[in-house]
Amino acid sequence: MGILEVKGVGKRFGGLQALGDVTLSIEENTVHAIIGPNGAGKSTLLNCLVGKLIPDEGSVTFAGTSVLGRKPHEINQLGISRVFQTPEIFGDLTVMENMMIPCFAKRDGAFRMHAIESMEQEAELIAKAEAMLADVGMLEKREMIASSMSRGDKRRLEIAMCLVQEPKLLLLDEPTAGMARADTNNTIALLKEIKETRDITIAIIEHDMHVVFSLADRITVLAQGTPLVEDTPDNIKGNPKVKEAYLGETQQV
Amino acid sequence: MFGLNKKDRSFLLIVIALTLLTPILLQPFPAGSELAQFNGGYPDLMQKIAIFGIFAVGFNILFGLTGYLSFGHAAFLGIGSYAAVWMMKLLTMNVIPAIMLAMVVSGLFAAAIGYVSLRRSGIYFSILTLAFAQMSYKMAYSVLTPLTNGETGLQLALDDPRILDGAAEGSSLPVTNIFGLAMNSSYKLEALGRVFTFNVGYYFCAFIAILAFYVAIRLFRSPFGMMLRAVKSNQQRMTYTGLDPKPYTLAAFVISGMYAGLAGGLLAAMDPLAGADRMLWTASGEVVIMTILGGAGTLMGPVLGAGVIKYLENIFSKINEGVLHGWFSFLPDGVEDVVIWIFARFTGEGWHLTLGVTFMLVVTFLPGGLIEGLRRLSKRIKHGSQKRDKYDDPDPEHRPDPGKRVAGE
């Protein structure tokens, strides 16, 4: 039994069957990649996991609890953090404030009025946020306004914001999309380090095969809304069905 | 001290000093001189500046921090006034219970209106709040006449119960007071050819304003204030961080509604009558203009904006053609008429034109409001006028010294 169990999930948008009968199990403490050509339903599946979309049929169970019908912030409180395709951070706030917000959310839940306390009183949370920033190598940027940083740094910050909540499952939606090669490699190195040093399960959606094969323990290939095959990276590389559906096209380029 | 850091503490102390000295600072010109027209140190204006300062500071907690632009905040101002006048009619002329009731009632209304309006954001939120405010205005004007006394406005009467004050003596209406000290009593000091008026009502308003300002500083610097800025910055990230933005925005809405109610209660405490006009949409627009003119999202900006607008409103609207004739009588007849005609467009009835032009200039050239202007000015004074932005920094990589490059090629 995996930490995340998806059973028979289907989702339609009008006449379009975006997902049909998706069954998928993600084992604890593994990196599970979901790949597939454009329009295969990867993002729809991810949105069903975090509560942004509600599937028409099937069930999604995380660590024994159903996530269906829960709001995105409730699902996050269960222990699922999400990194977006374009980094979603608090652009107007400083890097340190960006880090403090998830710390408060983790400790106090969805809402609490700290209207009279000052930030300086929260020494414990500050230490936690600073330690996390140091881990991703951004401590010296703590007073920068987040929106003024490079794409790679924003991504790094977003990952740090997710990790500081100590999630059980980290969802990454094309974490290297639109990045320069150097930034991509930095991100891969960071994710590898996270995988090795932390007690965490990672689900990753990615187009870049270089990223997928350097990180994943298991790969699910989606095509036209249904899982085509699920296997280890080595077997996926040699699978003719996958080549036909997806890899074949890209490898010719 | 006060739970503030050093910078905020000195900031607060400056504000306290300015507030206490306002009766002197706003009276810079000797009485009887040509410029005495521009003296603003009379109780009515000073009270209004303090009260609308509170209103704008509260509005800024919602608009400046969360970015939700409410176009109906005057409704809470009006509700606060009505509640305060009712307290004075029924219980006592002491202003303390009146102001407390004003805050409670406007807070309740804000919770109800906010709960519905905050289901939407952006322009839809603004329109919803505007609709609620206009609805309140119309209802106060017509259906709710037993409560609001319709178009005449709610006033004190001799036969009001006023349980705590006992039976009224004589035939004149009682005055608002704080534990017996009348709000309209003043101490006049004549010195340096000027008359300084130290008014009880003003100092009461000023005290409350300082308190309100202090609470706003604490709120801005608190984790709650940070969450409100997070709402403005990225609600998507906020929900996926496990936070629910809705209670945060609702709390901000209620707090700013209570600030508005407090301001409304103070208006009634200074002059015990409440009319539906206070809830009109132009009044809601005024607080938006105050906040943006001064600088939205800054602590001092809204107060500055409120001060400037109330000053313009009261001073410029008093300058009629007669006053202008006095000023320009030294000019030849034809020229005088032309000059007076031009100036008359901007003064007296035309003071709105002055306000409009000021607002336009500020929004165009100082998008951060008057506060940004002051900040730039103090930077100029401190560092001289060399660098304006990062493009003025030396950048040898992209703009190498021309002489060297030619030599290298």
Interface residues (C-beta under 8 A of the other chain):
Chain A: V50 K71 P72 H73 N76 Q77 S81 R82 F84 E88 I89 F90 G91 D92 L93 E97 M100 I101 P102 F104 A105 K106 G109 A110 F111 M113 H114 A115 I116 E117 S118 M119 E120 E122 M161 Q165
Chain B: G3 L4 N5 R218 L219 R221 S222 P223 F224 G225 M226 M227 R229 A230 K232 S233 N234 Q236 R237 M238 T239 Y240 T241 G242 L243 D244 P247 Y248 A251 I255
